[in-house]
Amino acid sequence: MFFGYSNKIIKLASWLSFMLLLLSSTGFGIVIAQTAEKLPATDENVAAGKQIYRDSCWYCHGKIGDGNGPAADFLDPRPRDFTAGMYKIRTTKTGELPTDEDLFRIISKGIPGTAMPRWELTLSEDERWKVLQYIKTFAVEFADPEYDPYLAVVEIPPRVESSPESILTGREIFEKNKCFECHGLEGKGDGREGLEDGWGFPVRVR
């Protein structure tokens, strides 16, 4: 307790102050210039990425990248635990690590509906590549010299235009794969309850 306030309230106030500072530095939607290309994981780049992480990322993702930063308890969904080497949004097969481009895309564009912001509004492309290389140091899987996530990239077929035929085919796939068990018969997210993610946290089905 501090002047009658619980530690949780103090943490919330600190988080709100951090988010206000972050929003004030985004330039209100003005994307900064893109000048750099993909940067390798050199000692110099990783060290620079570590400083960027400490300046911009640790408050949510934690100092050791475990997703338990001071703001984590106030976020839904919780911040990603980088130490587990598990990533949801990627172009690789299930259970595989993401490519550098996958990570760069999320860092740059953020994740709508979550507290993950578009860092392309505040960090240069060069800075985003550097912090990406530092984030990869949290999971030992990335250090395997024989592992190449690019060999696990899924080939994405061309987009199918909407038509009565494609909708019917989609419905058959929806039913065959039992998507309704989680998403509901009408896609309202009212299927199976009590679902959890890989960390045991509740999952809100679309």
N, C-alpha and C positions, 0 to 999 in steps of 0.2 A: 504493500500500500504506500502511496505517496500523495500527501495532501488530500487524503480521502478518496483517491482514485485507484482502482485496481490496476494491476499490471497489464491486463488485457485492454483496458480503456486507453492506457498510455501507449501501448503498441498500436492500437487503432489510430490514435491521433498522429503518431509518428508516420504511420503508413499513409494517411490522408495527406499529410504535409509533403511526403515524398512524391505522391501521385500528382499533387498540384504543381510541384516543382518540375516534374516530368512533362506535364501538359504545357507548362509555360515555356518549355524549351523546344517544343515541337515545331514552332513556326506556324502553328495552326494550319497544317495541311500543305505547307510548301516543301516539296521533296527536294533535298539537297542534291547537288550535282553528282552524277555517277562517273567516276573517272578511272577506277582501278579494275584490274582483272583478278582472277582467283589467285590467292596468295598461298604459298606452301607452308607447312608446319615447321618453320625454322625456329630455333630457340628465340631469336629476336622477335618474331611475329607472335609466338606464344606468350612471351613476356609482356608484350604490348597488349595482347588480348586479355591477359590477367588483370591489368590495370583498368581496362575498359569494363570488364566484368565487375570489378570492385566498385566502379563508379556508377554502373547502370543496372546490374542484374542481380546482385547478391541479396537485395532486400526481399525479393520474392523467392529466388531459387536457393538461397542460402550460401554461406561463405565456402562450404565444401561441395556445393552443387547437389545437395541431397533433397532439394525442394522444400526445405524447412526454414526459410527466411522469416524475419519478423512479421511479414505481411501474409504469410501462407495461410494462417488460420482464418483469415478474412476473405479468402478467395475461393470461388467455386466455378470451375474445377480448380483444384490445388495446382501449384506450379509443378512443372516436370522435374522428376528426380533424375538428374543426368548421370548419377553414379551407377544406375541399374542398366544402362545401355539399352533401354526399351523406349522406342519412339513410335508414336501412333501414326503420324502423318509422314509418309515416305513413298517412294516409287519402287521400293524393293519388296521382296516376298515376305510373308508373315514370319516373324522371328529373326529377321535379318536387320543389320544396321542400316541406317539411312546413308545416302550419298552426301557429299559435301553440298551439292546443289540443293538437296532436300532441306538441309539445315539452314542454308543461306536464305532460302525462300521463306521459311517460317520466321527467321530473325527479321527479315526485311518487311514482310507483309503482315506479320502478326497473325493472331487467330481470332476472328470475329466471334463474339459471344463469350470471350474470356478476357482476363486482364492482360493478356500478352499484346503489347502495342506494336505498331508499325515502326520498327527502329530505323527504317529508311528515312524517316522524318527527322531523325536527330543524329544518326551516325552515318559517316561516309561509307561508301562501299568498301574501301580499304579497311576501315575500322570493323565493319561487320565480318569480313573474312578473318581478321585477326582474333576477334572474340570467339568466332566459330572454332578456330583451331585450339583455343584455350579450353573451351567447353568440352571438346573431345577428350581432353586429358583426364576428365573425371571418370570415364569408363575404361576399364582395362581392355575391353574388347577391341577398342579402336587401335590399341598398341600392337595387335597381332600383325607382324610383317607379312604373313602369308594370307591374310584375309583381304579380300577385295569386294566391297559391297556392290561395285559396278557389275559384277558377274551375276548378281541376284536381282538386277533391275527387271521389273515386269514390263513386258511389251504391251502398251496400251493401244487397243484397236481404234480405228477412226470413229468419230462420234456418229451415232445413229440419229437421224432426224425423226422427230415425233410424227407418228402416223397411226391410224387405227391398227395396222398390222404390228408395228413395233410396240405399241402399248399392250396389245394382246400377248405378244411374246414376253414382254417384261412381266406381265401378270403371271404367266406360267412359270417364269424363273423365280419370281417372288414366292410362289406357292411351293414349288419344287424344293427350294432351299430353306423353306420354313422361316422366311423372314418375319412372318406374322407372329411367331412365337415371342418376339421381342417388340417389334414395331406395331403390332396389332393388325387385325384384318383390314382396317381402313387406313392404316399408316398414321395413327394418332399417337403412337408411342405408349399405348395402353396394353401392351402384351405382358410378358413375364415381369414380375416384380422382384426386388431384392438383388438386382444385378450389381456386380462390383467390378472395378478395373483391376489391373495387375498389382495395385498397391492396397487393395481392399477397401477403396473408397466407393461410395454409391455412384452408379452410372445413370444419367438421365437419358433415356432412349428418345430418339427423334420421332 
